[in-house]
């Protein structure tokens, strides 16, 4: 199976460490305070779907019932995005309370271990807790910038959030089952939300990730300190830090360690990165690791002349960040920004800030993040489905200074 390598972009692969004691992170940083004041209401906004009536409508762009984006300036005042502002991307309908049943009785089947067994959620919740702050991002984030008009939701920057997942380590669970079978190369998670009338291989959300994620993965039942809502994959979700959202299987009911990738459609031909106009195959690169990326969150359209404070977020796939720089001349020169706020670990994003003295006029402002493996490229990596866009030019903002 090919991984993706290209001089204009980064490949998809990673690692993580558990970070504890971050239950109230979303309120610890007075950063980007204008976010809380943003008003994105309109005369006739689309109604919030019934299954997420608890969401903050003012923070959201509703594309469809199952694709809902966060406004660029509504990711939150602190590092952690409030759950009511987090985007929605569902390939199939979320399970409802009736379908889930009594949450403590939810079952997870574990295979590909020396002693296969099935656990209830109640049993999992008695095990040692692993807490991981991390970026959750759809692989199509930034798709709206692709000129060829790929199918799928035209996301800007809003199918991304930084959240804290809590659960049990996948490694701990496997060792409790006697360890992995010989030759295990992949971890495969299967969701229980596939429509019953469709062949599971065609309709089920089943994905495989490399065994190299073994020590970082967790089976989570909480996000930001509360039970994972149905819309975000509760009562149990596989979490693969540093990897695109599709690999973080919602409503997981089966976990398998195997020597081969899943042959389900969601793995074999969906979420593949291939040339524009071609057909996807299992030999094309798949959406695994996220690329180093950043974007400005404030200001987005206008500012007063004089000192202007630019803020934004930057992240990678677990590869340590080295810094962020801003350009006001389309990349001819760059000025280093500074990280602000706490560092919640290699899978969480960092907030950055830059103070500029600007005269009246129009400016195009870009941010470029750099990690230990390299920097964001200028241009997007062209591919048929519009995946993995981390080019800094498209993500720049046009500011009018008056």
C-alpha positions, 0 to 999 in steps of 0.5 A: 500500500502506497503512502503519499510523498510529494515535494509540495506536501507532507505524507500522512503518519504519527505518534502521541503521549497521554496528557492528563489534568486538562479538564477545564482548558477551554477557559484558561486562555484569554486569547482572541477575545473578539471571537466571543463577540462574533455575530454570524446570524443572518435574516434566514439562516438554515435551521439547526438539525434536530439531532444537534439542537444543543449546538451554538447556531451562531458558530456554525455554517450548515452545509447539510444535515451531516456536514456542519462547519465552524466559522473561522473565528468561532473555534473558541477563546482558549486552546480547546474548542467548546463542544457546542462549536465543534464541526460535524462530518458524518458519512452516515446518520448518527445513532440515536439514544434508542439505537444505542440503548443503555450506554454502560451496556454498549459492547466492544468486540476485540479480535486479533489478540491472544485472548479475544473477548468483548467488553462493555463500556462499563468495564472499559470505564473502570480501566486506567484513564488516558487523556489526549488533547488533539486536533480533530480535522476532516481530510477535506478541510480546505476543499473549497479552494480547489479550482476543479470543484471536487465533489463533497462539502466545500469546507474552508477552515471550519472542519477542524477543532482542538478537543480533549478525548478521555478513555482507555489506551488501546495498548492497555486493552490489547495487553489485557487480552494477552497481547497482539497476535503475531504479524499484526500490522494494522488496527481496524475499527468498525462503526455500528452506524451503517444502514442495515439495508446496505452491504456492510462492506459498502456502507459501514465506516471501517478504517485501518491505521498502521500498528505504529499508532498502537501506543497513542490510540485510545477508546474514548467515551468523553470529549472535553470532560463530558460523555461523547454526544451521539453526533460525535460518535458516542458512546464510544469512539476510536481516537487516533491522534495526529490522523484525519477524522475519518480514522477516528471511528464513531460508535465503534463496536469492533476493534481488530488487529490484523496483518492486512488493511480492511477491504471495506469500501471506506478503506479500499477506495474512499478517502484515497488521494489520486490524480484529478480525473482518475479513478481511486484504487487501493494502491493510492495513498490514503488519508492518514496523517495530517499535514503541518498547517496553520491559519489566521483567526483574527482579524479576518476582514478589517482592522484599524490602522496602527497596531494590529494583533493577528492571532491564529492556530498551528498544528501538525501530526505529532511532529513538534512545531518549530514556529509560525511566521506571517507574510504581508507580501505574498511570501516574499518575506516572513516575520516570526510570530510567537506562541501564546498560551499553554502547550497541551502536547504534540497533538494539540494545536498551538495558538500564535500571535503577531503584532503589526503596525499597519498603515491604511490600505489593503493587505493579504496576510498569510501564516506558515507553520513549520515543524521538525520535518518542514513548512507548509507549502505555498500551493495546495497539493492537487488531487481529485477529491480535494484532500489534505490542503495545507497550502498557505496561499489559499488560507491567507486573509485579505484585510482592509485597514482603515 
